[in-house]
Amino acid sequence: MNPQHSSAEVAVILVAGIGQRLRPLTLERPKALVPVGPETILGRAVRLLIEHGVRELVLATGFRDDAVRGAMRECPIPVRYAHNPDYLTTQNAVSLLHCREAVGGRSFYKLDGDVLFHPEILGRLDASGGALAVAVDPRANLGAEEMKVRLAPNSASITAFGKGLDPAACFGESIGIERVAGEAVGRLFEALGESHARGETNLYYEDVYSRMIEAGLEARAVPVGDLGWTEVDTPADLEAAGALVGSGRLGGGVRKV
């Protein structure tokens, strides 16, 4: 356990979605509770966060909130829940907004609930400057589904996020793990609240990040392409994730939970 290396003692994990493409595995549980190797996706993330020094978790729940609470019953650190009752009809920016009270203005790590990752990614975010530090995999084969990141010329400064950005003009893919610190915390929740008040419930949180950058927020890309990570959306993704965990390329060891 390395609490001295953690730049945030709180982590927000978004676990509200229904995981439709993984059915029937997700008929009675959120995607985050699907096992990959000896641990669930959520269980592995929680273990690595605690080992990194995180002292409190905030879970943005939706589908089967009860199953998530049950799975976290023996978590050794405090867990707060922020339920999005409209998870079926809203995007993840709304789920993140529901975490505002639980975060309480503190710096935090934000993780998508379907990502498996090498623990060193958290350390790299800690070492990054900028109020918003974003784990990015530099890739040449970006497609329509990837959340792309565009940078300023000869810089790590992010100028835009978006699935619709021109892949040829982008640095890589945002993997769904960020550190939000300092001034960015209040500005993020204010921007999320404003978009929600306008009825923009279909936004990704990255869309809101882009608006904040346009308004002057500093966001920095943290390259993590040399470290293991994967997102699980489909049965093929799940099979590949199991192989990745079994290979040891994700680091962090394994633990039966």
C-alpha atoms as one frame of an Amber mdcrd trajectory, in Angstrom:
protein
   0.000   0.000   0.000   1.446   3.368  -1.063  -0.660   6.207   0.294   2.250
   8.648   0.023   2.057   8.374  -3.753  -1.648   9.095  -4.084  -2.641  12.633
  -5.055  -6.326  11.993  -4.294  -7.906  10.061  -1.452 -11.266   9.696  -3.203
 -12.149   7.691  -6.302 -15.385   7.879  -8.284 -16.330   4.763 -10.247 -19.180
   4.899 -12.777 -21.144   1.624 -12.603 -24.640   2.705 -13.657 -24.949   1.089
 -17.093 -26.860  -2.048 -18.036 -24.105  -3.690 -20.094 -26.537  -4.742 -22.796
 -23.909  -6.148 -25.167 -22.776  -8.626 -22.490 -26.181 -10.200 -21.931 -27.065
 -12.752 -20.613 -24.132 -12.206 -18.208 -25.565  -8.815 -17.265 -29.249  -9.681
 -16.952 -29.052  -9.645 -13.150 -25.907  -7.622 -12.481 -24.112  -4.526 -13.786
 -21.183  -5.051 -16.118 -18.758  -4.066 -13.359 -19.710  -7.187 -11.401 -18.844
  -9.579 -14.224 -15.794 -11.719 -13.300 -12.591 -11.456 -15.287 -10.281 -14.149
 -13.996 -10.519 -14.500 -10.206 -11.974 -11.019  -9.577 -14.851  -8.938 -10.846
 -14.004  -5.830 -12.856 -15.128  -3.686  -9.921 -13.401  -5.840  -7.311 -10.070
  -5.562  -9.069 -10.365  -1.792  -9.504 -11.302  -1.314  -5.849  -8.355  -3.417
  -4.678  -5.868  -1.485  -6.804  -7.271   1.873  -5.701  -6.982   0.931  -2.039
  -3.429  -0.329  -2.555  -2.626   3.004  -4.195  -3.809   4.942  -1.156  -7.427
   5.817  -1.921  -9.358   6.142   1.346 -12.943   6.592   0.150 -15.001   5.406
  -2.800 -17.987   6.998  -4.505 -19.954   4.643  -6.754 -22.331   6.107  -9.328
 -24.981   3.392  -9.546 -28.000   2.758 -11.740 -28.925  -0.735 -12.882 -29.063
  -3.187  -9.964 -27.894  -0.730  -7.348 -28.671  -3.431  -4.794 -26.220  -5.859
  -6.377 -23.448  -3.262  -6.271 -24.126  -2.504  -2.615 -24.113  -6.194  -1.823
 -20.794  -6.735  -3.570 -19.228  -3.835  -1.638 -20.539  -4.857   1.776 -17.134
  -5.950   3.076 -15.098  -3.166   1.487 -12.451  -2.093   4.033 -12.828   1.642
   3.293 -15.933   3.874   3.333 -18.169   3.669   0.276 -20.754   6.277  -0.679
 -23.387   5.693  -3.325 -24.768   8.191  -5.823 -27.741   6.623  -7.591 -28.859
   7.845 -11.000 -32.551   6.875 -11.208 -32.615   7.866 -14.885 -29.741   5.597
 -15.917 -31.764   4.060 -18.753 -32.334   7.385 -20.509 -29.247   9.467 -19.645
 -25.532   9.368 -20.413 -22.615   9.109 -18.023 -22.305  12.879 -17.493 -25.544
  12.683 -15.507 -24.254   9.784 -13.414 -21.091  11.754 -12.641 -23.152  14.810
 -11.678 -24.966  12.731  -9.060 -21.600  12.274  -7.309 -21.164  15.984  -6.551
 -22.336  15.913  -2.931 -20.356  12.783  -2.073 -17.138  14.177  -3.578 -17.599
  17.419  -1.675 -15.042  19.482  -3.581 -12.146  17.068  -3.025  -9.686  15.960
  -5.678 -10.587  12.539  -7.059  -9.794   9.814  -9.540 -12.618   9.062 -11.988
 -12.858   5.597 -13.464 -15.269   4.021 -15.890 -16.625   0.848 -14.335 -15.777
  -1.396 -17.294 -12.029  -0.751 -17.492  -9.265  -3.064 -16.300  -5.962  -1.286
 -15.886  -2.341  -1.507 -14.802  -1.930   0.170 -11.380   0.973   2.309 -12.620
  -1.572   4.345 -14.572  -2.674   5.929 -11.288   0.919   6.842 -10.466   1.378
   8.519 -13.827  -1.752  10.592 -13.291  -0.367  11.666  -9.912   2.864  12.820
 -11.523   1.110  14.874 -14.183   0.580  18.585 -13.987  -2.719  20.150 -14.845
  -5.972  20.266 -12.980  -7.343  17.520 -15.236  -4.949  14.654 -15.981  -6.224
  12.147 -18.542  -4.883   8.653 -19.219  -4.510   8.350 -23.000  -3.399   5.456
 -25.178  -1.585   6.880 -28.237  -2.967   4.903 -31.159  -2.937   5.111 -34.927
  -5.955   2.839 -35.528  -8.665   5.028 -34.049 -12.218   4.358 -35.188 -15.701
   5.726 -34.685 -16.228   4.121 -31.273 -13.080   5.390 -29.555 -13.242   8.513
 -27.382 -10.512  10.444 -29.148  -8.221  13.147 -27.769  -6.734  16.023 -29.761
  -3.659  17.875 -28.522  -2.166  21.288 -29.093   0.867  21.154 -31.452   4.034
  19.850 -29.765   2.285  19.723 -26.410   0.570  17.413 -23.917  -2.259  19.924
 -23.551  -5.626  18.565 -24.647  -7.718  20.791 -26.896 -10.737  18.520 -27.423
 -12.371  15.158 -26.713 -14.866  13.425 -28.956 -15.896  10.239 -30.728 -16.562
  12.324 -33.829 -13.137  13.945 -34.057 -11.005  13.264 -37.117  -8.783  10.307
 -36.147  -5.924  11.643 -38.270  -5.839  14.799 -36.137  -5.913  12.998 -32.785
  -3.230  11.795 -30.395  -5.005   8.724 -29.101  -7.863   7.271 -27.075  -8.972
   8.415 -23.628  -9.192   5.144 -21.674 -11.708   6.281 -19.042  -9.412   7.085
 -16.097  -8.628  10.643 -15.004  -7.455  12.644 -11.997  -9.553  15.742 -11.307
  -7.861  18.144  -8.906  -7.888  21.668  -7.567  -9.946  24.189  -9.493 -11.157
  21.512 -11.915 -13.332  19.825  -9.282 -15.725  22.689  -8.685 -15.667  23.753
 -12.329 -16.503  20.230 -13.469 -19.552  19.813 -11.277 -20.713  23.337 -12.103
 -20.436  22.560 -15.828 -22.183  19.200 -15.383 -24.989  20.932 -13.494 -25.383
  23.609 -16.145 -25.627  21.083 -18.968 -28.171  19.055 -17.010 -30.242  22.171
 -16.322 -30.358  22.801 -20.069 -31.729  19.310 -20.590 -28.524  17.979 -22.159
 -28.805  14.546 -20.606 -27.199  12.724 -23.539 -23.681  14.089 -23.018 -20.596
  12.070 -22.206 -18.533  13.579 -19.385 -15.788  14.058 -22.001 -18.116  16.441
 -23.846 -18.195  18.512 -20.681 -14.409  18.292 -20.348 -14.159  19.782 -23.851
 -16.363  22.708 -22.884 -14.246  23.341 -19.801 -11.090  23.334 -21.918 -12.671
  25.861 -24.292 -13.334  28.007 -21.217  -9.670  27.885 -20.200  -9.184  24.762
 -18.090  -5.816  23.044 -18.425  -6.113  19.342 -19.265  -3.060  17.207 -19.912
  -2.737  13.878 -21.693  -0.819  11.208 -19.785   0.434   8.520 -22.210  -0.215
   4.992 -20.908  -0.025   2.954 -24.113   2.927   0.946 -22.803   0.883  -0.208
 -19.804  -1.826  -2.848 -19.896  -5.468  -1.818 -19.958  -8.680  -2.884 -21.623
 -12.346  -1.946 -21.806 -15.022  -4.646 -21.650 -18.102  -4.109 -23.812 -18.676
  -7.386 -25.655 -18.123 -11.139 -25.167 -15.020 -10.867 -27.350 -13.715  -8.059
 -25.113 -14.378 -10.199 -22.048 -12.432 -13.130 -23.496  -9.527 -10.848 -24.393
  -9.607  -9.288 -20.925  -9.393 -12.700 -19.302  -6.341 -13.526 -21.384  -4.764
 -10.195 -20.472  -5.319 -10.759 -16.760  -3.968 -14.295 -17.014  -0.845 -13.114
 -18.807   0.162 -10.789 -15.976   0.477  -7.819 -18.341  -2.010  -5.825 -16.279
   0.233  -5.983 -13.225  -1.183  -5.595  -9.755  -1.442  -9.323  -9.065  -4.754
 -11.080  -8.530  -6.876 -11.876  -5.526  -9.830 -14.188  -5.120 -12.857 -12.128
  -4.055
